[in-house]
């Protein structure tokens, strides 16, 4: 047998892609070793890793024989990236060279080979396993370090191996004589990996909401934002606790459901940010204001997800919001409105999920003292105008709540005991409001989870206003010169405030409080 075909996979955007590894060996010719199928440098180097791994596992190295070896990775028009195929290439070579015999049908092989034949963990095993299961593959062989992650997927048998030799011993048929008697001893088998249960670990957080002195209006705004999935901006002088409030915010968000856990874990696995087996808490991403456009939004020659996708189902905290590159801020329009980000490049396009809650923190002016009763603003009028222009009207319009975080009285700062509500109490109210929204949107055709996801048509169905309340909103909107988008966002916020009070109807006080969170500028 000089030809063999084995199956592997690699990640493509945020999904898996099956890759067929084919090897053809021509004996008694000058030595040649070719790998085709648009391989990148890491894939091309697999020839050397595989040769050394075979030699140190007790087999002949392909490079020590007069033969022509052609390795093809198909589909040929898909760019092959990363060390996903080392194990599959080694097994395909052994099968083609007739050193082992096994049936590759229904099996996927993943893993990077060390020079001594050990299997090293790879990125993106969870989405690859899910894709293989959906296509009907029955078994998948992965490095032992990825076995627990792969076992999150049901409906496919997971084998975690430490070495190439372990995989060969498991899959290869035992040679026998003409009478069917085995010519070699039984080989040890790899035990299937037990299914991994989704267990939520209770994390102990360093800071509680009660540790933050004062700032009751900011805490209220954050509670509304968490309950309805609304974007929020915190504006105030330096040192007033904006960053601390933003970091504690993620602690009051409800727990992720199982589908969200698997989706987020898959994204972080592909990017290589998976520290534990599972991501069980809403992600909190806080990129620096010098972050590039590609790192924030995603992209590259072969599109990769950025921070807006890594924050999916969680929080994107942008400190020093006006200091971010103008192009980055304007690119936030689509994810803030549609909960996706679309990236188009010459080699193709991609759509990544980006349903996050934005927390923007900023100073009122470059020096930070504008409106401060205790300090004098030293900014020139030109500086103030230039600073205000950094954030465009469309971006201001897309942020639901604008909260001022002022200086805290020193007497409150000197209190040794925590004051105010604890995180657990606020989280309980947020979870209750989310349960109300879940019941409200359970039977909708479009997938809606929070009030912020409603469109104009759904607002009329799920957030109706009485004539009195509608007249109040219309008068206020005319006075504040609200845009159509801002008008509808006020209704969404009012609906969330009503949910926090367990009120079935939107009342006057809910509208009035929602209007207080609009920015004090003409957007």
C-alpha positions, 0 to 999 in steps of 0.5 A: 500500500503506497497511498493512505488517507487520514482525517484531521481538523483545524479552526477556521474563523470561530468554527472547525474545518475537517482537513483530509491528510493524504500521503503517497509514497513512491519507492526506489527513487531519489529522496523527496519530501513534499507537503502541499495544500497551502501550509503555513510555516508551522504546518510545513515544519511538521515534516521535521517534527513527524520524522523525529517523532517516528524515529524516537517512537521505534519506526523508520524516519521518512528522511532516511529512505530513498523514496518520494513522499507527497503529503496533501492537505485538502481542501487545497484552497484552505490556508492550513495553519498551526500544528494541528496535523502532526499526529494525522500526518505521522499515522498516515505515513505509517499506514501508507508505508505498511508499518501499521494497519488500521481503519481511519474511517470515522476517526479524527486525529489532532495534536502537535508532536514533540521530537520524542513522540509526545503529544502537545496540547493545541488550541481550539479543541472544543469547536473542532470536536463539536464540528466532528460530532456534527459531521458524524465522526465517532472517535477523536484522538487528542493530546491528553492535555486537551481531553477534558475540554474535548469531553464537553461535547457529547455524542463522540468518543474522546481518547486522550493520548500522551504519545504517538506510540499510545495512539498506534497501539490503540488503533493498529490491528494485531498481525496474525497467521493464516489460522488467525492466531495472533503473532504479537501480544495484545497492545494496551488500549487508551481508555475513553475520556469520561464526559466533562461536567459543567461545574460552576465554581464560586469565585471569591472576589477581592472587592465588593460593592459595599467596599466602594464608598459613596457613588450611590447614583453610579451603583444604581446606574450599573445595576440597571445596566446589568439588569437590562444589558445596557451600555453605560458611560461613567464620567468624572474626575480622576480617582473617584472610583470609575475603574473600581466600579467597572471591575465590580460590575461583572460580579453582579451579572447573572451566571451564564447558561450552559450554551453560553459557557460552551460558546465562550469557552470555544472562542477563548480556546481558539484564541489560546486564552483558555486558562481553565477547562471552562469559562463559567463567568461572564468575560471581562475585557479591559484593553488599553487605550493604545490598542490597535484597530485589529486587536480591538475589532478583529481582522488581519489577512486571515480574520481573527477575533478581537476584543469585542468578540472576546468580551461576548456575553460579558463586559468590555471596559474601555478606560480613558474612552476618548483616548482610544483611536478615533477609528476604533471608536467609530468601529464600535457602531456595528457591534453596539447596534447589531451585536456582531462585527463584520470583517471583510478582507481580500481573502474573505469575510467573517462575522464574529459575535460581539454581544457585550455590555460596554462600560466607558470611563472618561474624564470630563476634560483633558485635565480632569477637573472640569466641573470640580468644585475643589479644583480649577480646570486649566484646559483651554477652550480649544482643548475642551472642544477638541476633547469633546469631538473625540466621541461622535454623536452616533457613539454617544447615542448608542450608549444607554446610560450616562452617569456622573461619578463625582468626588466622595466626601472625606468623611465617607472615605475615612469610615473603617466599616463597609457601607451600602449594599453588598454585591450579593444583594444587588446581584439578586435583584439583577437575576430577578429582573433577568428572569422576568425578561426571560419569561417575557421573551421566551416565545419570541421568534427572534432570540431575545434575552434582555430588554436592550435586545428589543427592536422598535416593533418589539418595543410596541409589544413588550413595552407599551406606554399609557397615553399619560406616560407617552405624552410625558416622554414625547414632551421630554424628548422634544425638550432634550432633542432626542434622536429616534434611537435615543427615544427608543433607548429611553423606553428600554431603560424604563422597561428595565427599571420597571422590571427591577421594581417588579412592575408590569407597567412602565410608569411616570417615575420609570420614564423620568429616571431613564431620562436622567441617564441621557447625556447632558449634551446634544447628541 
